[in-house]
Amino acid sequence: MTDAASSPLGHLLTLTDVAEVLRLTAAEVLELIRSGELPAFRLGSLGQWRIEQGALESFIATQYDEARRLAMWQEAQQADVTELFGSRRAHRPSA
């Protein structure tokens, strides 16, 4: 990623910059933009996409939060299954 201090665009990133940070292709980043998951805007008559560095940082933080919530939910689901069925299934009598 281009250092914001040395970049002529300051805190604005290109698709390529964002793709490098996220380890994705530029096409995958464009899909995130088109889906509305990653805020961006088109610049000039050529319509080149730009992403604010803060928007990218917020997107990454949101992804971490979602991953944490999913992990906690899966952990809770496994605990419920073990508590409800773990010992009963282990000791089920044969017919």
Buried (B, 14 or more C-beta within 10 A) or exposed (E): BBEEEEBEEEBBBBBEBBBBBBEBEBEEBBEBBEEEEBBBEEEEEEEEBBBBBEBBEEBEEEEEEEEEEEEEEEEEEEEEEEEEEEEEEEEEEEE
